C-alpha cells in the first residue's frame, strides 16, 4: 500500500503487524495512542480478538438499532456488515461495552457523509467484497456467520487475502480500524461514543477547562463529568458570537 493510502482518512497511523494476528482490544486502544489505555481491563488470552465465549451478557442483551434508524449513506446490508466488524475489532466482553454499544457505526456513517466522504467508495466496494468472500467460502453473508468465523474472515482482510477491496484488503482493514477507534473514543458530538462508553472504558474523566491540584492528583479516579467539548459554555458563547448573538448571554 502506498504512503498516501496509509495516511488517508485517519488521525492515527495503524500499520498492520508482521505477525498474523488481529489486534486485541487492549492492543487497539494502545495503538491509538489514547490516554488511559493502561487502565483498560486485561486483554483476552487469545492472540486474536475476543471469541464468542468471551463476549459478555452486555453484547447478548444489546439489540442493534441499525436497521431502525435513518442512515446517512450506508445501505442496510452495509450497515449490518459494518456493525459486526466494528464489534469484532473492539468487542463487548467481560470488561465492559465495546464499539457496538458506543455506536461507532453511527460515527462512521455520519463521517462518510461529511469529512470522510472521499472514502465512501472504499466502504461500498470493500464491504461488498467481504460479503462476497463470506458467501463464496462460508455460504452466508458476513453478518450472518458466527463470531469465530467472522474473526477468521477479518484476519484474512488484514492479511490482504480478500479480493476486490479498495484501496486493498489490508488497506481497507487499516482504514476501518482507524475509523472504528475514532467512533468509539472520539467526542460524542461526532456521533459515536454513545453514553460516553468509550471514555468510561479508558477511565477518561472528561474535558475540563481548568484543573485544580486535587483534580490532577486524582487523575483517572476523578469522577467522569460526561460532557462533550461542545457542551461547555465557552463553546456555546463562541458560536453565539460567530452568529452575531449576545456575547453576554
BADO-876740 format. One record per residue (C-alpha): residue number from 1; residue in three letters; y negated, z, x negated. Coordinates in nm, 2 decimals, always signed. Last residue first. Layout:
<atoms>
+-----+-----+--------+--------+--------+
:   n : res :     yy :     zz :     xx :
+-----+-----+--------+--------+--------+
: NUM : ala :      Y :      Z :      X :
...
+-----+-----+--------+--------+--------+
</atoms>
This chain:
<atoms>
+-----+-----+--------+--------+--------+
:   n : res :     yy :     zz :     xx :
+-----+-----+--------+--------+--------+
: 249 : unk :  -3.56 :  +2.74 :  +2.57 :
: 248 : unk :  -3.83 :  +2.75 :  +2.30 :
: 247 : unk :  -3.76 :  +2.39 :  +2.19 :
: 246 : unk :  -3.85 :  +2.25 :  +2.53 :
: 245 : unk :  -3.69 :  +1.91 :  +2.57 :
: 244 : unk :  -3.77 :  +1.59 :  +2.39 :
: 243 : unk :  -3.41 :  +1.47 :  +2.37 :
: 242 : unk :  -3.40 :  +1.54 :  +2.00 :
: 241 : unk :  -3.54 :  +1.88 :  +2.06 :
: 240 : unk :  -3.29 :  +1.95 :  +2.33 :
: 239 : unk :  -3.01 :  +1.85 :  +2.09 :
: 238 : unk :  -3.14 :  +2.08 :  +1.82 :
: 237 : unk :  -3.15 :  +2.37 :  +2.07 :
: 236 : unk :  -2.79 :  +2.31 :  +2.17 :
: 235 : unk :  -2.69 :  +2.31 :  +1.80 :
: 234 : unk :  -2.87 :  +2.64 :  +1.73 :
: 233 : unk :  -2.74 :  +2.79 :  +2.05 :
: 232 : unk :  -2.38 :  +2.75 :  +1.93 :
: 231 : unk :  -2.13 :  +2.58 :  +2.15 :
: 230 : unk :  -2.13 :  +2.27 :  +1.94 :
: 229 : unk :  -1.96 :  +2.45 :  +1.65 :
: 228 : unk :  -1.68 :  +2.53 :  +1.89 :
: 227 : unk :  -1.63 :  +2.89 :  +1.97 :
: 226 : unk :  -1.31 :  +3.08 :  +1.98 :
: 225 : unk :  -1.46 :  +3.40 :  +1.84 :
: 224 : unk :  -1.15 :  +3.50 :  +1.65 :
: 223 : unk :  -1.15 :  +3.86 :  +1.54 :
: 222 : unk :  -1.19 :  +3.90 :  +1.16 :
: 221 : unk :  -0.85 :  +3.96 :  +1.00 :
: 220 : unk :  -0.87 :  +3.62 :  +0.83 :
: 219 : unk :  -1.16 :  +3.76 :  +0.62 :
: 218 : unk :  -1.22 :  +4.13 :  +0.69 :
: 217 : unk :  -1.42 :  +4.18 :  +0.38 :
: 216 : unk :  -1.64 :  +3.88 :  +0.46 :
: 215 : unk :  -1.71 :  +4.02 :  +0.80 :
: 214 : unk :  -1.79 :  +4.37 :  +0.66 :
: 213 : unk :  -2.03 :  +4.21 :  +0.41 :
: 212 : unk :  -2.21 :  +4.05 :  +0.70 :
: 211 : unk :  -2.16 :  +3.69 :  +0.80 :
: 210 : unk :  -2.40 :  +3.43 :  +0.94 :
: 209 : unk :  -2.39 :  +3.12 :  +1.14 :
: 208 : unk :  -2.02 :  +3.19 :  +1.23 :
: 207 : unk :  -1.76 :  +2.93 :  +1.29 :
: 206 : unk :  -1.42 :  +3.05 :  +1.39 :
: 205 : unk :  -1.18 :  +3.33 :  +1.29 :
: 204 : unk :  -0.93 :  +3.09 :  +1.11 :
: 203 : unk :  -0.59 :  +3.25 :  +1.14 :
: 202 : unk :  -0.44 :  +2.92 :  +1.04 :
: 201 : unk :  -0.23 :  +2.90 :  +1.36 :
: 200 : unk :  -0.53 :  +3.05 :  +1.55 :
: 199 : unk :  -0.74 :  +2.76 :  +1.43 :
: 198 : unk :  -0.48 :  +2.52 :  +1.56 :
: 197 : unk :  -0.44 :  +2.70 :  +1.89 :
: 196 : unk :  -0.81 :  +2.69 :  +1.96 :
: 195 : unk :  -0.75 :  +2.65 :  +2.33 :
: 194 : unk :  -0.69 :  +2.28 :  +2.27 :
: 193 : unk :  -0.72 :  +2.19 :  +1.90 :
: 192 : unk :  -0.78 :  +1.83 :  +2.01 :
: 191 : unk :  -1.06 :  +1.65 :  +2.20 :
: 190 : unk :  -1.34 :  +1.62 :  +1.95 :
: 189 : unk :  -1.53 :  +1.93 :  +2.07 :
: 188 : unk :  -1.21 :  +2.13 :  +1.99 :
: 187 : unk :  -1.32 :  +2.13 :  +1.62 :
: 186 : unk :  -1.05 :  +1.99 :  +1.40 :
: 185 : unk :  -0.71 :  +2.16 :  +1.34 :
: 184 : unk :  -0.45 :  +1.99 :  +1.56 :
: 183 : unk :  -0.62 :  +1.65 :  +1.61 :
: 182 : unk :  -0.72 :  +1.62 :  +1.24 :
: 181 : unk :  -0.36 :  +1.71 :  +1.14 :
: 180 : unk :  -0.23 :  +1.45 :  +1.37 :
: 179 : unk :  -0.48 :  +1.19 :  +1.25 :
: 178 : unk :  -0.37 :  +1.25 :  +0.89 :
: 177 : unk :  +0.00 :  +1.22 :  +0.98 :
: 176 : unk :  -0.07 :  +0.90 :  +1.17 :
: 175 : unk :  -0.25 :  +0.74 :  +0.89 :
: 174 : unk :  +0.02 :  +0.84 :  +0.63 :
: 173 : unk :  +0.30 :  +0.73 :  +0.86 :
: 172 : unk :  +0.12 :  +0.40 :  +0.93 :
: 171 : unk :  +0.10 :  +0.33 :  +0.55 :
: 170 : unk :  +0.47 :  +0.42 :  +0.51 :
: 169 : unk :  +0.57 :  +0.15 :  +0.77 :
: 168 : unk :  +0.30 :  -0.10 :  +0.66 :
: 167 : unk :  -0.05 :  -0.18 :  +0.76 :
: 166 : unk :  +0.07 :  -0.20 :  +1.03 :
: 165 : unk :  +0.43 :  -0.17 :  +1.13 :
: 164 : unk :  +0.66 :  -0.46 :  +1.19 :
: 163 : unk :  +0.97 :  -0.34 :  +1.00 :
: 162 : unk :  +1.07 :  +0.02 :  +0.98 :
: 161 : unk :  +1.21 :  +0.12 :  +0.64 :
: 160 : unk :  +0.89 :  +0.23 :  +0.46 :
: 159 : unk :  +1.03 :  +0.57 :  +0.36 :
: 158 : unk :  +0.78 :  +0.75 :  +0.59 :
: 157 : unk :  +0.90 :  +0.54 :  +0.89 :
: 156 : unk :  +1.26 :  +0.60 :  +0.80 :
: 155 : unk :  +1.18 :  +0.98 :  +0.80 :
: 154 : unk :  +1.03 :  +0.94 :  +1.14 :
: 153 : unk :  +1.35 :  +0.77 :  +1.25 :
: 152 : unk :  +1.55 :  +1.06 :  +1.12 :
: 151 : unk :  +1.32 :  +1.31 :  +1.29 :
: 150 : unk :  +1.36 :  +1.13 :  +1.63 :
: 149 : unk :  +1.74 :  +1.15 :  +1.58 :
: 148 : unk :  +1.72 :  +1.53 :  +1.52 :
: 147 : unk :  +1.49 :  +1.57 :  +1.82 :
: 146 : unk :  +1.70 :  +1.40 :  +2.08 :
: 145 : unk :  +1.60 :  +1.04 :  +2.19 :
: 144 : unk :  +1.40 :  +0.93 :  +2.49 :
: 143 : unk :  +1.06 :  +0.93 :  +2.30 :
: 142 : unk :  +1.20 :  +0.68 :  +2.05 :
: 141 : unk :  +1.31 :  +0.43 :  +2.31 :
: 140 : unk :  +1.69 :  +0.41 :  +2.36 :
: 139 : unk :  +1.99 :  +0.23 :  +2.22 :
: 138 : unk :  +1.99 :  +0.41 :  +1.88 :
: 137 : unk :  +1.95 :  +0.13 :  +1.62 :
: 136 : unk :  +1.80 :  -0.15 :  +1.82 :
: 135 : unk :  +1.62 :  +0.07 :  +2.08 :
: 134 : unk :  +1.48 :  +0.30 :  +1.80 :
: 133 : unk :  +1.36 :  +0.01 :  +1.60 :
: 132 : unk :  +1.19 :  -0.15 :  +1.90 :
: 131 : unk :  +1.03 :  +0.19 :  +1.98 :
: 130 : unk :  +0.90 :  +0.22 :  +1.62 :
: 129 : unk :  +0.77 :  -0.13 :  +1.62 :
: 128 : unk :  +0.58 :  -0.08 :  +1.95 :
: 127 : unk :  +0.42 :  +0.24 :  +1.80 :
: 126 : unk :  +0.33 :  +0.03 :  +1.49 :
: 125 : unk :  +0.17 :  -0.27 :  +1.67 :
: 124 : unk :  -0.05 :  -0.07 :  +1.91 :
: 123 : unk :  -0.13 :  +0.20 :  +1.66 :
: 122 : unk :  -0.23 :  -0.04 :  +1.38 :
: 121 : unk :  -0.43 :  -0.24 :  +1.63 :
: 120 : unk :  -0.63 :  +0.06 :  +1.74 :
: 119 : unk :  -0.71 :  +0.14 :  +1.38 :
: 118 : unk :  -1.06 :  +0.00 :  +1.37 :
: 117 : unk :  -1.14 :  +0.21 :  +1.68 :
: 116 : unk :  -1.12 :  +0.53 :  +1.47 :
: 115 : unk :  -1.48 :  +0.64 :  +1.54 :
: 114 : unk :  -1.47 :  +0.57 :  +1.91 :
: 113 : unk :  -1.19 :  +0.46 :  +2.15 :
: 112 : unk :  -0.92 :  +0.53 :  +1.88 :
: 111 : unk :  -1.08 :  +0.87 :  +1.84 :
: 110 : unk :  -1.04 :  +0.95 :  +2.21 :
: 109 : unk :  -0.67 :  +0.86 :  +2.20 :
: 108 : unk :  -0.62 :  +1.05 :  +1.87 :
: 107 : unk :  -0.79 :  +1.37 :  +2.00 :
: 106 : unk :  -0.59 :  +1.36 :  +2.32 :
: 105 : unk :  -0.27 :  +1.31 :  +2.11 :
: 104 : unk :  -0.35 :  +1.62 :  +1.91 :
: 103 : unk :  -0.33 :  +1.82 :  +2.23 :
: 102 : unk :  -0.31 :  +2.15 :  +2.05 :
: 101 : unk :  +0.00 :  +2.23 :  +2.26 :
: 100 : unk :  +0.16 :  +1.91 :  +2.12 :
:  99 : unk :  +0.04 :  +1.96 :  +1.77 :
:  98 : unk :  +0.20 :  +2.30 :  +1.73 :
:  97 : unk :  +0.25 :  +2.64 :  +1.91 :
:  96 : unk :  +0.38 :  +2.95 :  +1.74 :
:  95 : unk :  +0.60 :  +3.09 :  +1.46 :
:  94 : unk :  +0.93 :  +3.05 :  +1.64 :
:  93 : unk :  +0.86 :  +2.68 :  +1.67 :
:  92 : unk :  +0.61 :  +2.43 :  +1.81 :
:  91 : unk :  +0.62 :  +2.13 :  +1.58 :
:  90 : unk :  +0.36 :  +1.98 :  +1.35 :
:  89 : unk :  +0.51 :  +1.64 :  +1.25 :
:  88 : unk :  +0.78 :  +1.63 :  +1.52 :
:  87 : unk :  +0.52 :  +1.73 :  +1.78 :
:  86 : unk :  +0.29 :  +1.45 :  +1.67 :
:  85 : unk :  +0.58 :  +1.20 :  +1.69 :
:  84 : unk :  +0.66 :  +1.32 :  +2.05 :
:  83 : unk :  +0.30 :  +1.28 :  +2.16 :
:  82 : unk :  +0.28 :  +0.93 :  +2.00 :
:  81 : unk :  +0.58 :  +0.80 :  +2.19 :
:  80 : unk :  +0.47 :  +0.93 :  +2.52 :
:  79 : unk :  +0.12 :  +0.80 :  +2.46 :
:  78 : unk :  +0.23 :  +0.46 :  +2.35 :
:  77 : unk :  +0.46 :  +0.44 :  +2.66 :
:  76 : unk :  +0.17 :  +0.53 :  +2.89 :
:  75 : unk :  -0.07 :  +0.28 :  +2.72 :
:  74 : unk :  -0.33 :  +0.42 :  +2.48 :
:  73 : unk :  -0.70 :  +0.33 :  +2.50 :
:  72 : unk :  -0.90 :  +0.60 :  +2.68 :
:  71 : unk :  -0.62 :  +0.78 :  +2.87 :
:  70 : unk :  -0.68 :  +0.93 :  +3.21 :
:  69 : unk :  -0.44 :  +1.22 :  +3.26 :
:  68 : unk :  -0.11 :  +1.26 :  +3.44 :
:  67 : unk :  +0.11 :  +1.08 :  +3.20 :
:  66 : unk :  +0.01 :  +1.29 :  +2.90 :
:  65 : unk :  +0.02 :  +1.62 :  +3.09 :
:  64 : unk :  +0.33 :  +1.73 :  +2.89 :
:  63 : unk :  +0.50 :  +2.03 :  +3.04 :
:  62 : unk :  +0.55 :  +2.31 :  +2.79 :
:  61 : unk :  +0.82 :  +2.57 :  +2.87 :
:  60 : unk :  +1.06 :  +2.42 :  +2.61 :
:  59 : unk :  +0.79 :  +2.40 :  +2.35 :
:  58 : unk :  +0.69 :  +2.76 :  +2.38 :
:  57 : unk :  +1.05 :  +2.86 :  +2.41 :
:  56 : unk :  +1.07 :  +2.77 :  +2.04 :
:  55 : unk :  +1.18 :  +2.47 :  +1.85 :
:  54 : unk :  +1.42 :  +2.58 :  +1.57 :
:  53 : unk :  +1.74 :  +2.46 :  +1.73 :
:  52 : unk :  +1.59 :  +2.11 :  +1.79 :
:  51 : unk :  +1.52 :  +2.06 :  +1.42 :
:  50 : unk :  +1.20 :  +2.16 :  +1.25 :
:  49 : unk :  +1.07 :  +1.91 :  +0.99 :
:  48 : unk :  +1.28 :  +1.82 :  +0.70 :
:  47 : unk :  +1.36 :  +2.03 :  +0.39 :
:  46 : unk :  +1.53 :  +2.27 :  +0.62 :
:  45 : unk :  +1.46 :  +2.64 :  +0.59 :
:  44 : unk :  +1.17 :  +2.61 :  +0.83 :
:  43 : unk :  +0.83 :  +2.71 :  +0.70 :
:  42 : unk :  +0.72 :  +3.07 :  +0.70 :
:  41 : unk :  +0.43 :  +3.16 :  +0.92 :
:  40 : unk :  +0.07 :  +3.05 :  +0.84 :
:  39 : unk :  -0.14 :  +3.29 :  +0.64 :
:  38 : unk :  -0.12 :  +3.08 :  +0.33 :
:  37 : unk :  -0.28 :  +2.79 :  +0.51 :
:  36 : unk :  -0.59 :  +2.99 :  +0.58 :
:  35 : unk :  -0.84 :  +2.73 :  +0.47 :
:  34 : unk :  -0.73 :  +2.37 :  +0.52 :
:  33 : unk :  -0.65 :  +2.14 :  +0.23 :
:  32 : unk :  -0.46 :  +1.90 :  +0.45 :
:  31 : unk :  -0.16 :  +1.92 :  +0.22 :
:  30 : unk :  -0.14 :  +2.30 :  +0.28 :
:  29 : unk :  -0.11 :  +2.23 :  +0.66 :
:  28 : unk :  +0.15 :  +1.95 :  +0.61 :
:  27 : unk :  +0.35 :  +2.16 :  +0.37 :
:  26 : unk :  +0.36 :  +2.45 :  +0.61 :
:  25 : unk :  +0.49 :  +2.24 :  +0.90 :
:  24 : unk :  +0.75 :  +2.08 :  +0.67 :
:  23 : unk :  +0.69 :  +1.74 :  +0.50 :
:  22 : unk :  +0.93 :  +1.46 :  +0.59 :
:  21 : unk :  +1.15 :  +1.43 :  +0.29 :
:  20 : unk :  +1.28 :  +1.15 :  +0.06 :
:  19 : unk :  +1.11 :  +1.30 :  -0.25 :
:  18 : unk :  +0.85 :  +1.06 :  -0.40 :
:  17 : unk :  +0.60 :  +1.23 :  -0.17 :
:  16 : unk :  +0.39 :  +1.01 :  +0.05 :
:  15 : unk :  +0.02 :  +1.04 :  -0.02 :
:  14 : unk :  -0.20 :  +1.23 :  +0.22 :
:  13 : unk :  -0.57 :  +1.16 :  +0.15 :
:  12 : unk :  -0.80 :  +1.37 :  +0.36 :
:  11 : unk :  -1.08 :  +1.26 :  +0.59 :
:  10 : unk :  -0.87 :  +0.97 :  +0.70 :
:   9 : unk :  -0.95 :  +0.64 :  +0.88 :
:   8 : unk :  -0.86 :  +0.41 :  +0.58 :
:   7 : unk :  -0.82 :  +0.58 :  +0.24 :
:   6 : unk :  -0.47 :  +0.47 :  +0.16 :
:   5 : unk :  -0.53 :  +0.13 :  +0.31 :
:   4 : unk :  -0.81 :  +0.05 :  +0.07 :
:   3 : unk :  -0.61 :  +0.17 :  -0.23 :
:   2 : unk :  -0.34 :  -0.09 :  -0.14 :
:   1 : unk :  +0.00 :  +0.00 :  +0.00 :
+-----+-----+--------+--------+--------+
</atoms>
